[in-house]
Amino acid sequence: MAFKDLSEALTGFDFDNVVVFDTETTGTEPYLGDEVVSISICDAYGNDLFSSLIKPRKKKAWPEAE
């Protein structure tokens, strides 16, 4: 069986059928009040499909996550 790229060999999906979701948060403990501050979606080639900042409601600063 011949694969087009490493993604297809590992997952069964070639790069043309892969999207990546990325989130940034104020920390790693949502039950203690950490929140999502951005979300992005890009294709396997690094092209930005969607990107948005999200205003945190509870925290004004998060030095431990910076």
MIBA-643739 format. One record per residue: x, y, z of N, C-alpha, C in turn. Coordinates in steps of 0.02 Angstrom, whole numbers, plus 50000, padded with zeros to 5 digits. Example, Ala and Ser with C-alpha at 12.3 -4.5 7.8 and 13.67 -1.06 7.14 Angstrom:
# MIBA-643739
506604971650390506154977550390506604983550390/506424988850354506844994750357506455000250394/
This chain:
# MIBA-643739
500424994150000500005000050000500455006250000/500335010849954500725016949949500345022749981/500695026750022500395032550055500645038950023/500205044050021500395050549993500855054450041/500725053850106501115057650155501085054050222/501475056550270501515053450336500845053550372/500465058850363499815059250395499375053350374/499375051850310498965046350286499205039650313/499865038950319500145032750345499955031750419/499945037250457499795036750529499055036650546/498655040450508497955041250526497465038350476/497695037150415497245034950363496945040750324/497105046950344496865052950309497455056650280/497415058550216497965062350187497895069750206/498415073650194498435080750214497835084750186/497575082750129497015086350100496375085550141/496365080850188495765079550228495885080450302/496375084550321496555085450392496465092850410/496145094050468496135100750498496385100050569/496675105450595496965105450662496615110950702/496385109150762496085113950808496595115750862/496655122250875497125124550927496765129450973/496845128451037496555133151085497095135751131/497005141751155497435144651206496985146251265/497235144951325496835145851385497215149851438/496865151951489497175155651544497525150951593/497445144451583497755139451626497495132551608/497615127751651497425120851635496885117951681/496565122251720496065119851768495405123551759/494985121151712494345124651700493885124651761/493925119551803493495119351862493695124451916/494295127251907494525132551952494485139451920/494155139851862494035146351831494445147851769/494895143451747495275144751687494815144651626/494965148951577494515149951519494895149651453/494535148451400494815148751332494885156051313/495455158051284495555164951262495635165451186/495775159851152495785159951079495685152951051/495425152750991495345146450955495535147550882/495875142750854496075143050784495975136250751/495825136450687495775130450646496195131550584/496635126950569497035127450509497055120650474/497225120850409497295114450374497985111650386/498115105750360498755102350373499345105950341/499215110650297499755114450264499905120950300/499545122350355499665128350394499255134350374/498775133450328498345138950307497805140050360/497725146250381497245148150432496535147950403/496105143750431495415143250408494945147350452/495125147950516494725151750564495165153450623/495095159550648495465161650707495065166950744/495005166250810494615171050848494885171650919/494905177750943495055179051013494405178751052/494435176551114493845176051156494005179651221/493595184551238493715188451298493545184451361/494035183351405493885179851467493405183951510/492955180651544492475184151587492705184751659/493115179951681493295179751752493985182651766/494465181551722495155183451736495365189451694/495755193851723496035199551688496765198451669/497105194051705497805192351692497915185051712/498395181951680498555175051695499305173851686/499725176751730500455176351724500725169251722/500395164451757500645157551757500575154351689/500115156651647500015153851580500415157551527/500635163651542501015167551494501705164851490/
